[in-house]
Amino acid sequence: MSINSVPTKPIEGQKTGTSGLRKKALFSSLPPEDYKNGVLVLGGDGRYFNREAAQIIIKIAAGNGVGKILVGHSGQPAPESITDKIYGNTLSISEIKIAEIPDVDLSRVGVTKYGNFTVEVIDPVSDYLELMENVFDFELIRSLLSRSDFRFAFDAMHAVTGAYAKPIFVDKLGAIPDSISNGVPLEDFGHGHPDPNLT
């Protein structure tokens, strides 16, 4: 696998938020022993450019010696302590190491190998569902949803939560399928607002 070193320089005014801008500076924010030949977990929230960014991040991870990357279909915000350190490194960045590897099919669960680098696409929905079954009383919730005098509506707003809605609410808890609206994750949120807080 060929690794290219691409010169770069800091870009002012782009402080990373817990759910915002991501940068190559992650690898200069961690000691090499924390990621060299290690495992990195990559998630995304399905927003615009998410698929393209994931491909770039995979190549940068390979270029920096990460041994394996686990990719899910959903994301999780990064802690502020990590994003602050990443931001600090963006102020002095001078190069990006990126591997010349083909794009990985992130739409199917499976494993792709490039030499010593492995990309494993996982199904985070099943793990999340198992966790939720241990946290909440699914039998009690199921009995509520089966009552004729109770109805509920869940609007996933075409966000990544839509991937979880049907398996949890419909398949596991027995809600009627019409309870879920806008359940297909779309990069542009179906031209709607990307956040339930409309302020």
PyMOL commands that place a pseudoatom at each C-alpha (Angstrom):
pseudoatom trace, name=CA, resn=MET, resi=1, chain=A, elem=C, hetatm=0, pos=[0.000, 0.000, 0.000]
pseudoatom trace, name=CA, resn=SER, resi=2, chain=A, elem=C, hetatm=0, pos=[1.443, 3.342, -1.055]
pseudoatom trace, name=CA, resn=ILE, resi=3, chain=A, elem=C, hetatm=0, pos=[1.423, 6.224, 1.466]
pseudoatom trace, name=CA, resn=ASN, resi=4, chain=A, elem=C, hetatm=0, pos=[1.503, 9.841, 0.305]
pseudoatom trace, name=CA, resn=SER, resi=5, chain=A, elem=C, hetatm=0, pos=[2.570, 12.762, 2.475]
pseudoatom trace, name=CA, resn=VAL, resi=6, chain=A, elem=C, hetatm=0, pos=[0.512, 15.811, 1.546]
pseudoatom trace, name=CA, resn=PRO, resi=7, chain=A, elem=C, hetatm=0, pos=[1.819, 19.171, 2.805]
pseudoatom trace, name=CA, resn=THR, resi=8, chain=A, elem=C, hetatm=0, pos=[-0.761, 21.316, 4.557]
pseudoatom trace, name=CA, resn=LYS, resi=9, chain=A, elem=C, hetatm=0, pos=[-0.947, 24.219, 6.973]
pseudoatom trace, name=CA, resn=PRO, resi=10, chain=A, elem=C, hetatm=0, pos=[-3.284, 25.383, 9.726]
pseudoatom trace, name=CA, resn=ILE, resi=11, chain=A, elem=C, hetatm=0, pos=[-6.601, 26.974, 8.854]
pseudoatom trace, name=CA, resn=GLU, resi=12, chain=A, elem=C, hetatm=0, pos=[-7.653, 29.599, 11.375]
pseudoatom trace, name=CA, resn=GLY, resi=13, chain=A, elem=C, hetatm=0, pos=[-11.039, 29.699, 13.052]
pseudoatom trace, name=CA, resn=GLN, resi=14, chain=A, elem=C, hetatm=0, pos=[-12.060, 26.064, 12.712]
pseudoatom trace, name=CA, resn=LYS, resi=15, chain=A, elem=C, hetatm=0, pos=[-12.352, 24.850, 16.293]
pseudoatom trace, name=CA, resn=THR, resi=16, chain=A, elem=C, hetatm=0, pos=[-13.757, 21.352, 16.450]
pseudoatom trace, name=CA, resn=GLY, resi=17, chain=A, elem=C, hetatm=0, pos=[-17.046, 20.855, 18.281]
pseudoatom trace, name=CA, resn=THR, resi=18, chain=A, elem=C, hetatm=0, pos=[-18.248, 17.592, 19.792]
pseudoatom trace, name=CA, resn=SER, resi=19, chain=A, elem=C, hetatm=0, pos=[-20.437, 17.039, 16.747]
pseudoatom trace, name=CA, resn=GLY, resi=20, chain=A, elem=C, hetatm=0, pos=[-18.741, 19.339, 14.258]
pseudoatom trace, name=CA, resn=LEU, resi=21, chain=A, elem=C, hetatm=0, pos=[-15.632, 19.649, 12.154]
pseudoatom trace, name=CA, resn=ARG, resi=22, chain=A, elem=C, hetatm=0, pos=[-13.257, 16.681, 12.122]
pseudoatom trace, name=CA, resn=LYS, resi=23, chain=A, elem=C, hetatm=0, pos=[-9.598, 16.951, 11.195]
pseudoatom trace, name=CA, resn=LYS, resi=24, chain=A, elem=C, hetatm=0, pos=[-6.510, 14.908, 10.453]
pseudoatom trace, name=CA, resn=ALA, resi=25, chain=A, elem=C, hetatm=0, pos=[-4.997, 16.416, 13.613]
pseudoatom trace, name=CA, resn=LEU, resi=26, chain=A, elem=C, hetatm=0, pos=[-6.525, 13.511, 15.541]
pseudoatom trace, name=CA, resn=PHE, resi=27, chain=A, elem=C, hetatm=0, pos=[-3.414, 11.453, 14.815]
pseudoatom trace, name=CA, resn=SER, resi=28, chain=A, elem=C, hetatm=0, pos=[-1.083, 14.145, 16.115]
pseudoatom trace, name=CA, resn=SER, resi=29, chain=A, elem=C, hetatm=0, pos=[-3.305, 14.517, 19.206]
pseudoatom trace, name=CA, resn=LEU, resi=30, chain=A, elem=C, hetatm=0, pos=[-2.723, 10.937, 20.344]
pseudoatom trace, name=CA, resn=PRO, resi=31, chain=A, elem=C, hetatm=0, pos=[0.533, 9.199, 21.230]
pseudoatom trace, name=CA, resn=PRO, resi=32, chain=A, elem=C, hetatm=0, pos=[1.480, 6.837, 18.346]
pseudoatom trace, name=CA, resn=GLU, resi=33, chain=A, elem=C, hetatm=0, pos=[1.293, 3.834, 20.683]
pseudoatom trace, name=CA, resn=ASP, resi=34, chain=A, elem=C, hetatm=0, pos=[-2.430, 4.575, 21.097]
pseudoatom trace, name=CA, resn=TYR, resi=35, chain=A, elem=C, hetatm=0, pos=[-3.210, 4.054, 17.411]
pseudoatom trace, name=CA, resn=LYS, resi=36, chain=A, elem=C, hetatm=0, pos=[-0.280, 2.389, 15.608]
pseudoatom trace, name=CA, resn=ASN, resi=37, chain=A, elem=C, hetatm=0, pos=[-1.482, -1.116, 14.745]
pseudoatom trace, name=CA, resn=GLY, resi=38, chain=A, elem=C, hetatm=0, pos=[-4.483, -0.400, 16.996]
pseudoatom trace, name=CA, resn=VAL, resi=39, chain=A, elem=C, hetatm=0, pos=[-8.222, -0.192, 16.369]
pseudoatom trace, name=CA, resn=LEU, resi=40, chain=A, elem=C, hetatm=0, pos=[-10.045, 3.048, 15.557]
pseudoatom trace, name=CA, resn=VAL, resi=41, chain=A, elem=C, hetatm=0, pos=[-13.861, 3.290, 15.637]
pseudoatom trace, name=CA, resn=LEU, resi=42, chain=A, elem=C, hetatm=0, pos=[-15.400, 5.567, 12.996]
pseudoatom trace, name=CA, resn=GLY, resi=43, chain=A, elem=C, hetatm=0, pos=[-19.022, 6.633, 13.034]
pseudoatom trace, name=CA, resn=GLY, resi=44, chain=A, elem=C, hetatm=0, pos=[-21.072, 9.209, 11.261]
pseudoatom trace, name=CA, resn=ASP, resi=45, chain=A, elem=C, hetatm=0, pos=[-24.462, 10.777, 11.661]
pseudoatom trace, name=CA, resn=GLY, resi=46, chain=A, elem=C, hetatm=0, pos=[-25.454, 10.508, 8.015]
pseudoatom trace, name=CA, resn=ARG, resi=47, chain=A, elem=C, hetatm=0, pos=[-25.263, 14.208, 7.268]
pseudoatom trace, name=CA, resn=TYR, resi=48, chain=A, elem=C, hetatm=0, pos=[-24.130, 15.723, 3.991]
pseudoatom trace, name=CA, resn=PHE, resi=49, chain=A, elem=C, hetatm=0, pos=[-20.619, 14.591, 2.940]
pseudoatom trace, name=CA, resn=ASN, resi=50, chain=A, elem=C, hetatm=0, pos=[-20.582, 11.869, 5.617]
pseudoatom trace, name=CA, resn=ARG, resi=51, chain=A, elem=C, hetatm=0, pos=[-19.862, 9.026, 3.152]
pseudoatom trace, name=CA, resn=GLU, resi=52, chain=A, elem=C, hetatm=0, pos=[-17.105, 10.952, 1.403]
pseudoatom trace, name=CA, resn=ALA, resi=53, chain=A, elem=C, hetatm=0, pos=[-15.534, 12.022, 4.709]
pseudoatom trace, name=CA, resn=ALA, resi=54, chain=A, elem=C, hetatm=0, pos=[-15.548, 8.421, 5.944]
pseudoatom trace, name=CA, resn=GLN, resi=55, chain=A, elem=C, hetatm=0, pos=[-13.568, 7.307, 2.867]
pseudoatom trace, name=CA, resn=ILE, resi=56, chain=A, elem=C, hetatm=0, pos=[-10.993, 10.068, 3.441]
pseudoatom trace, name=CA, resn=ILE, resi=57, chain=A, elem=C, hetatm=0, pos=[-10.701, 9.245, 7.158]
pseudoatom trace, name=CA, resn=ILE, resi=58, chain=A, elem=C, hetatm=0, pos=[-10.172, 5.555, 6.359]
pseudoatom trace, name=CA, resn=LYS, resi=59, chain=A, elem=C, hetatm=0, pos=[-7.304, 6.448, 4.002]
pseudoatom trace, name=CA, resn=ILE, resi=60, chain=A, elem=C, hetatm=0, pos=[-5.736, 8.834, 6.524]
pseudoatom trace, name=CA, resn=ALA, resi=61, chain=A, elem=C, hetatm=0, pos=[-6.013, 6.168, 9.240]
pseudoatom trace, name=CA, resn=ALA, resi=62, chain=A, elem=C, hetatm=0, pos=[-4.262, 3.662, 6.970]
pseudoatom trace, name=CA, resn=GLY, resi=63, chain=A, elem=C, hetatm=0, pos=[-1.617, 6.265, 6.111]
pseudoatom trace, name=CA, resn=ASN, resi=64, chain=A, elem=C, hetatm=0, pos=[-0.902, 6.803, 9.809]
pseudoatom trace, name=CA, resn=GLY, resi=65, chain=A, elem=C, hetatm=0, pos=[-0.463, 3.123, 10.635]
pseudoatom trace, name=CA, resn=VAL, resi=66, chain=A, elem=C, hetatm=0, pos=[-3.809, 2.270, 12.231]
pseudoatom trace, name=CA, resn=GLY, resi=67, chain=A, elem=C, hetatm=0, pos=[-4.167, -1.511, 12.130]
pseudoatom trace, name=CA, resn=LYS, resi=68, chain=A, elem=C, hetatm=0, pos=[-7.945, -1.779, 11.982]
pseudoatom trace, name=CA, resn=ILE, resi=69, chain=A, elem=C, hetatm=0, pos=[-10.907, 0.542, 11.678]
pseudoatom trace, name=CA, resn=LEU, resi=70, chain=A, elem=C, hetatm=0, pos=[-14.455, -0.345, 12.748]
pseudoatom trace, name=CA, resn=VAL, resi=71, chain=A, elem=C, hetatm=0, pos=[-17.089, 1.575, 10.830]
pseudoatom trace, name=CA, resn=GLY, resi=72, chain=A, elem=C, hetatm=0, pos=[-20.698, 1.842, 11.891]
pseudoatom trace, name=CA, resn=HIS, resi=73, chain=A, elem=C, hetatm=0, pos=[-23.704, 3.426, 10.259]
pseudoatom trace, name=CA, resn=SER, resi=74, chain=A, elem=C, hetatm=0, pos=[-24.198, 5.887, 13.082]
pseudoatom trace, name=CA, resn=GLY, resi=75, chain=A, elem=C, hetatm=0, pos=[-22.164, 8.251, 15.199]
pseudoatom trace, name=CA, resn=GLN, resi=76, chain=A, elem=C, hetatm=0, pos=[-21.590, 9.554, 18.657]
pseudoatom trace, name=CA, resn=PRO, resi=77, chain=A, elem=C, hetatm=0, pos=[-20.329, 12.971, 19.727]
pseudoatom trace, name=CA, resn=ALA, resi=78, chain=A, elem=C, hetatm=0, pos=[-16.693, 13.173, 20.795]
pseudoatom trace, name=CA, resn=PRO, resi=79, chain=A, elem=C, hetatm=0, pos=[-15.865, 14.403, 24.311]
pseudoatom trace, name=CA, resn=GLU, resi=80, chain=A, elem=C, hetatm=0, pos=[-14.787, 18.057, 24.486]
pseudoatom trace, name=CA, resn=SER, resi=81, chain=A, elem=C, hetatm=0, pos=[-11.444, 17.100, 26.077]
pseudoatom trace, name=CA, resn=ILE, resi=82, chain=A, elem=C, hetatm=0, pos=[-10.584, 15.223, 22.872]
pseudoatom trace, name=CA, resn=THR, resi=83, chain=A, elem=C, hetatm=0, pos=[-11.893, 17.878, 20.485]
pseudoatom trace, name=CA, resn=ASP, resi=84, chain=A, elem=C, hetatm=0, pos=[-9.935, 20.592, 22.332]
pseudoatom trace, name=CA, resn=LYS, resi=85, chain=A, elem=C, hetatm=0, pos=[-6.705, 18.609, 21.900]
pseudoatom trace, name=CA, resn=ILE, resi=86, chain=A, elem=C, hetatm=0, pos=[-7.475, 18.037, 18.222]
pseudoatom trace, name=CA, resn=TYR, resi=87, chain=A, elem=C, hetatm=0, pos=[-8.068, 21.771, 17.798]
pseudoatom trace, name=CA, resn=GLY, resi=88, chain=A, elem=C, hetatm=0, pos=[-4.715, 22.524, 19.455]
pseudoatom trace, name=CA, resn=ASN, resi=89, chain=A, elem=C, hetatm=0, pos=[-2.980, 20.321, 16.911]
pseudoatom trace, name=CA, resn=THR, resi=90, chain=A, elem=C, hetatm=0, pos=[-4.793, 21.952, 13.993]
pseudoatom trace, name=CA, resn=LEU, resi=91, chain=A, elem=C, hetatm=0, pos=[-2.858, 25.118, 14.809]
pseudoatom trace, name=CA, resn=SER, resi=92, chain=A, elem=C, hetatm=0, pos=[0.462, 23.469, 13.929]
pseudoatom trace, name=CA, resn=ILE, resi=93, chain=A, elem=C, hetatm=0, pos=[-0.409, 20.804, 11.350]
pseudoatom trace, name=CA, resn=SER, resi=94, chain=A, elem=C, hetatm=0, pos=[2.110, 20.508, 8.503]
pseudoatom trace, name=CA, resn=GLU, resi=95, chain=A, elem=C, hetatm=0, pos=[1.305, 17.260, 6.675]
pseudoatom trace, name=CA, resn=ILE, resi=96, chain=A, elem=C, hetatm=0, pos=[-1.342, 14.625, 6.113]
pseudoatom trace, name=CA, resn=LYS, resi=97, chain=A, elem=C, hetatm=0, pos=[-0.367, 11.006, 5.477]
pseudoatom trace, name=CA, resn=ILE, resi=98, chain=A, elem=C, hetatm=0, pos=[-2.919, 9.311, 3.260]
pseudoatom trace, name=CA, resn=ALA, resi=99, chain=A, elem=C, hetatm=0, pos=[-2.941, 5.788, 1.844]
pseudoatom trace, name=CA, resn=GLU, resi=100, chain=A, elem=C, hetatm=0, pos=[-3.713, 5.119, -1.800]
pseudoatom trace, name=CA, resn=ILE, resi=101, chain=A, elem=C, hetatm=0, pos=[-6.408, 2.481, -1.353]
pseudoatom trace, name=CA, resn=PRO, resi=102, chain=A, elem=C, hetatm=0, pos=[-9.750, 1.994, -3.100]
pseudoatom trace, name=CA, resn=ASP, resi=103, chain=A, elem=C, hetatm=0, pos=[-12.949, 3.216, -1.471]
pseudoatom trace, name=CA, resn=VAL, resi=104, chain=A, elem=C, hetatm=0, pos=[-14.520, 0.738, 0.928]
pseudoatom trace, name=CA, resn=ASP, resi=105, chain=A, elem=C, hetatm=0, pos=[-18.154, -0.367, 0.544]
pseudoatom trace, name=CA, resn=LEU, resi=106, chain=A, elem=C, hetatm=0, pos=[-19.614, 1.020, 3.772]
pseudoatom trace, name=CA, resn=SER, resi=107, chain=A, elem=C, hetatm=0, pos=[-23.162, -0.037, 2.915]
pseudoatom trace, name=CA, resn=ARG, resi=108, chain=A, elem=C, hetatm=0, pos=[-22.587, -3.733, 3.751]
pseudoatom trace, name=CA, resn=VAL, resi=109, chain=A, elem=C, hetatm=0, pos=[-21.405, -5.406, 6.934]
pseudoatom trace, name=CA, resn=GLY, resi=110, chain=A, elem=C, hetatm=0, pos=[-18.092, -7.146, 6.265]
pseudoatom trace, name=CA, resn=VAL, resi=111, chain=A, elem=C, hetatm=0, pos=[-14.298, -6.999, 6.322]
pseudoatom trace, name=CA, resn=THR, resi=112, chain=A, elem=C, hetatm=0, pos=[-11.946, -5.448, 3.736]
pseudoatom trace, name=CA, resn=LYS, resi=113, chain=A, elem=C, hetatm=0, pos=[-8.162, -5.866, 4.033]
pseudoatom trace, name=CA, resn=TYR, resi=114, chain=A, elem=C, hetatm=0, pos=[-5.336, -3.856, 2.487]
pseudoatom trace, name=CA, resn=GLY, resi=115, chain=A, elem=C, hetatm=0, pos=[-2.059, -5.430, 3.606]
pseudoatom trace, name=CA, resn=ASN, resi=116, chain=A, elem=C, hetatm=0, pos=[-1.872, -5.016, 7.396]
pseudoatom trace, name=CA, resn=PHE, resi=117, chain=A, elem=C, hetatm=0, pos=[-4.794, -2.561, 7.421]
pseudoatom trace, name=CA, resn=THR, resi=118, chain=A, elem=C, hetatm=0, pos=[-8.335, -3.849, 7.997]
pseudoatom trace, name=CA, resn=VAL, resi=119, chain=A, elem=C, hetatm=0, pos=[-11.674, -2.086, 7.660]
pseudoatom trace, name=CA, resn=GLU, resi=120, chain=A, elem=C, hetatm=0, pos=[-14.602, -3.842, 9.338]
pseudoatom trace, name=CA, resn=VAL, resi=121, chain=A, elem=C, hetatm=0, pos=[-18.087, -2.493, 8.734]
pseudoatom trace, name=CA, resn=ILE, resi=122, chain=A, elem=C, hetatm=0, pos=[-20.286, -3.368, 11.711]
pseudoatom trace, name=CA, resn=ASP, resi=123, chain=A, elem=C, hetatm=0, pos=[-23.999, -3.168, 12.500]
pseudoatom trace, name=CA, resn=PRO, resi=124, chain=A, elem=C, hetatm=0, pos=[-24.322, -0.816, 15.477]
pseudoatom trace, name=CA, resn=VAL, resi=125, chain=A, elem=C, hetatm=0, pos=[-28.121, -1.180, 15.544]
pseudoatom trace, name=CA, resn=SER, resi=126, chain=A, elem=C, hetatm=0, pos=[-28.011, -4.742, 16.920]
pseudoatom trace, name=CA, resn=ASP, resi=127, chain=A, elem=C, hetatm=0, pos=[-25.497, -3.784, 19.637]
pseudoatom trace, name=CA, resn=TYR, resi=128, chain=A, elem=C, hetatm=0, pos=[-27.566, -0.735, 20.590]
pseudoatom trace, name=CA, resn=LEU, resi=129, chain=A, elem=C, hetatm=0, pos=[-30.761, -2.777, 20.673]
pseudoatom trace, name=CA, resn=GLU, resi=130, chain=A, elem=C, hetatm=0, pos=[-29.140, -5.316, 22.998]
pseudoatom trace, name=CA, resn=LEU, resi=131, chain=A, elem=C, hetatm=0, pos=[-27.980, -2.503, 25.293]
pseudoatom trace, name=CA, resn=MET, resi=132, chain=A, elem=C, hetatm=0, pos=[-31.438, -0.898, 25.355]
pseudoatom trace, name=CA, resn=GLU, resi=133, chain=A, elem=C, hetatm=0, pos=[-33.023, -4.241, 26.285]
pseudoatom trace, name=CA, resn=ASN, resi=134, chain=A, elem=C, hetatm=0, pos=[-30.757, -4.323, 29.339]
pseudoatom trace, name=CA, resn=VAL, resi=135, chain=A, elem=C, hetatm=0, pos=[-31.494, -0.710, 30.315]
pseudoatom trace, name=CA, resn=PHE, resi=136, chain=A, elem=C, hetatm=0, pos=[-35.267, -0.524, 29.797]
pseudoatom trace, name=CA, resn=ASP, resi=137, chain=A, elem=C, hetatm=0, pos=[-38.144, -2.868, 30.618]
pseudoatom trace, name=CA, resn=PHE, resi=138, chain=A, elem=C, hetatm=0, pos=[-39.134, -3.837, 27.069]
pseudoatom trace, name=CA, resn=GLU, resi=139, chain=A, elem=C, hetatm=0, pos=[-42.001, -6.037, 28.294]
pseudoatom trace, name=CA, resn=LEU, resi=140, chain=A, elem=C, hetatm=0, pos=[-43.574, -3.087, 30.107]
pseudoatom trace, name=CA, resn=ILE, resi=141, chain=A, elem=C, hetatm=0, pos=[-43.112, -0.786, 27.109]
pseudoatom trace, name=CA, resn=ARG, resi=142, chain=A, elem=C, hetatm=0, pos=[-44.488, -3.474, 24.776]
pseudoatom trace, name=CA, resn=SER, resi=143, chain=A, elem=C, hetatm=0, pos=[-47.600, -3.784, 26.952]
pseudoatom trace, name=CA, resn=LEU, resi=144, chain=A, elem=C, hetatm=0, pos=[-48.112, -0.002, 26.802]
pseudoatom trace, name=CA, resn=LEU, resi=145, chain=A, elem=C, hetatm=0, pos=[-47.744, 0.062, 23.008]
pseudoatom trace, name=CA, resn=SER, resi=146, chain=A, elem=C, hetatm=0, pos=[-50.271, -2.761, 22.633]
pseudoatom trace, name=CA, resn=ARG, resi=147, chain=A, elem=C, hetatm=0, pos=[-53.023, -0.863, 24.476]
pseudoatom trace, name=CA, resn=SER, resi=148, chain=A, elem=C, hetatm=0, pos=[-55.868, 0.395, 22.294]
pseudoatom trace, name=CA, resn=ASP, resi=149, chain=A, elem=C, hetatm=0, pos=[-56.030, 3.688, 24.208]
pseudoatom trace, name=CA, resn=PHE, resi=150, chain=A, elem=C, hetatm=0, pos=[-52.369, 4.539, 23.591]
pseudoatom trace, name=CA, resn=ARG, resi=151, chain=A, elem=C, hetatm=0, pos=[-50.649, 5.796, 20.442]
pseudoatom trace, name=CA, resn=PHE, resi=152, chain=A, elem=C, hetatm=0, pos=[-47.320, 7.445, 19.872]
pseudoatom trace, name=CA, resn=ALA, resi=153, chain=A, elem=C, hetatm=0, pos=[-45.432, 9.022, 16.996]
pseudoatom trace, name=CA, resn=PHE, resi=154, chain=A, elem=C, hetatm=0, pos=[-41.696, 9.099, 16.395]
pseudoatom trace, name=CA, resn=ASP, resi=155, chain=A, elem=C, hetatm=0, pos=[-40.317, 11.493, 13.779]
pseudoatom trace, name=CA, resn=ALA, resi=156, chain=A, elem=C, hetatm=0, pos=[-36.739, 10.508, 12.956]
pseudoatom trace, name=CA, resn=MET, resi=157, chain=A, elem=C, hetatm=0, pos=[-36.399, 13.659, 10.817]
pseudoatom trace, name=CA, resn=HIS, resi=158, chain=A, elem=C, hetatm=0, pos=[-34.489, 11.578, 8.228]
pseudoatom trace, name=CA, resn=ALA, resi=159, chain=A, elem=C, hetatm=0, pos=[-31.539, 11.491, 10.641]
pseudoatom trace, name=CA, resn=VAL, resi=160, chain=A, elem=C, hetatm=0, pos=[-29.487, 8.461, 11.646]
pseudoatom trace, name=CA, resn=THR, resi=161, chain=A, elem=C, hetatm=0, pos=[-32.032, 7.625, 14.370]
pseudoatom trace, name=CA, resn=GLY, resi=162, chain=A, elem=C, hetatm=0, pos=[-34.279, 6.330, 11.599]
pseudoatom trace, name=CA, resn=ALA, resi=163, chain=A, elem=C, hetatm=0, pos=[-32.061, 3.264, 11.221]
pseudoatom trace, name=CA, resn=TYR, resi=164, chain=A, elem=C, hetatm=0, pos=[-32.838, 2.375, 14.847]
pseudoatom trace, name=CA, resn=ALA, resi=165, chain=A, elem=C, hetatm=0, pos=[-36.546, 3.267, 14.918]
pseudoatom trace, name=CA, resn=LYS, resi=166, chain=A, elem=C, hetatm=0, pos=[-38.077, 0.296, 13.088]
pseudoatom trace, name=CA, resn=PRO, resi=167, chain=A, elem=C, hetatm=0, pos=[-35.925, -2.431, 14.716]
pseudoatom trace, name=CA, resn=ILE, resi=168, chain=A, elem=C, hetatm=0, pos=[-36.621, -1.050, 18.198]
pseudoatom trace, name=CA, resn=PHE, resi=169, chain=A, elem=C, hetatm=0, pos=[-40.149, 0.357, 18.107]
pseudoatom trace, name=CA, resn=VAL, resi=170, chain=A, elem=C, hetatm=0, pos=[-41.800, -1.822, 15.452]
pseudoatom trace, name=CA, resn=ASP, resi=171, chain=A, elem=C, hetatm=0, pos=[-39.889, -5.124, 15.399]
pseudoatom trace, name=CA, resn=LYS, resi=172, chain=A, elem=C, hetatm=0, pos=[-39.035, -5.398, 19.114]
pseudoatom trace, name=CA, resn=LEU, resi=173, chain=A, elem=C, hetatm=0, pos=[-41.727, -3.397, 20.890]
pseudoatom trace, name=CA, resn=GLY, resi=174, chain=A, elem=C, hetatm=0, pos=[-44.648, -4.067, 18.545]
pseudoatom trace, name=CA, resn=ALA, resi=175, chain=A, elem=C, hetatm=0, pos=[-45.534, -0.496, 17.575]
pseudoatom trace, name=CA, resn=ILE, resi=176, chain=A, elem=C, hetatm=0, pos=[-47.483, -0.085, 14.361]
pseudoatom trace, name=CA, resn=PRO, resi=177, chain=A, elem=C, hetatm=0, pos=[-45.220, 0.869, 11.419]
pseudoatom trace, name=CA, resn=ASP, resi=178, chain=A, elem=C, hetatm=0, pos=[-47.164, 4.122, 10.909]
pseudoatom trace, name=CA, resn=SER, resi=179, chain=A, elem=C, hetatm=0, pos=[-45.828, 5.285, 14.297]
pseudoatom trace, name=CA, resn=ILE, resi=180, chain=A, elem=C, hetatm=0, pos=[-42.505, 6.020, 12.586]
pseudoatom trace, name=CA, resn=SER, resi=181, chain=A, elem=C, hetatm=0, pos=[-42.240, 8.924, 10.167]
pseudoatom trace, name=CA, resn=ASN, resi=182, chain=A, elem=C, hetatm=0, pos=[-39.251, 10.105, 8.144]
pseudoatom trace, name=CA, resn=GLY, resi=183, chain=A, elem=C, hetatm=0, pos=[-37.401, 6.935, 9.166]
pseudoatom trace, name=CA, resn=VAL, resi=184, chain=A, elem=C, hetatm=0, pos=[-35.038, 6.701, 6.205]
pseudoatom trace, name=CA, resn=PRO, resi=185, chain=A, elem=C, hetatm=0, pos=[-31.744, 8.517, 6.954]
pseudoatom trace, name=CA, resn=LEU, resi=186, chain=A, elem=C, hetatm=0, pos=[-30.992, 11.067, 4.219]
pseudoatom trace, name=CA, resn=GLU, resi=187, chain=A, elem=C, hetatm=0, pos=[-27.886, 13.230, 3.837]
pseudoatom trace, name=CA, resn=ASP, resi=188, chain=A, elem=C, hetatm=0, pos=[-29.999, 16.353, 3.419]
pseudoatom trace, name=CA, resn=PHE, resi=189, chain=A, elem=C, hetatm=0, pos=[-32.596, 15.342, 6.059]
pseudoatom trace, name=CA, resn=GLY, resi=190, chain=A, elem=C, hetatm=0, pos=[-35.264, 15.305, 3.342]
pseudoatom trace, name=CA, resn=HIS, resi=191, chain=A, elem=C, hetatm=0, pos=[-34.776, 19.076, 2.962]
pseudoatom trace, name=CA, resn=GLY, resi=192, chain=A, elem=C, hetatm=0, pos=[-35.968, 19.470, 6.553]
pseudoatom trace, name=CA, resn=HIS, resi=193, chain=A, elem=C, hetatm=0, pos=[-34.259, 20.932, 9.587]
pseudoatom trace, name=CA, resn=PRO, resi=194, chain=A, elem=C, hetatm=0, pos=[-31.325, 18.782, 10.810]
pseudoatom trace, name=CA, resn=ASP, resi=195, chain=A, elem=C, hetatm=0, pos=[-32.039, 19.307, 14.488]
pseudoatom trace, name=CA, resn=PRO, resi=196, chain=A, elem=C, hetatm=0, pos=[-35.196, 19.002, 16.570]
pseudoatom trace, name=CA, resn=ASN, resi=197, chain=A, elem=C, hetatm=0, pos=[-34.257, 22.274, 18.297]
pseudoatom trace, name=CA, resn=LEU, resi=198, chain=A, elem=C, hetatm=0, pos=[-35.352, 24.768, 15.661]
pseudoatom trace, name=CA, resn=THR, resi=199, chain=A, elem=C, hetatm=0, pos=[-33.546, 27.723, 17.245]
for i in range(1, 199): cmd.bond("trace and resi %d" % i, "trace and resi %d" % (i + 1))
show_as sticks, trace
zoom trace
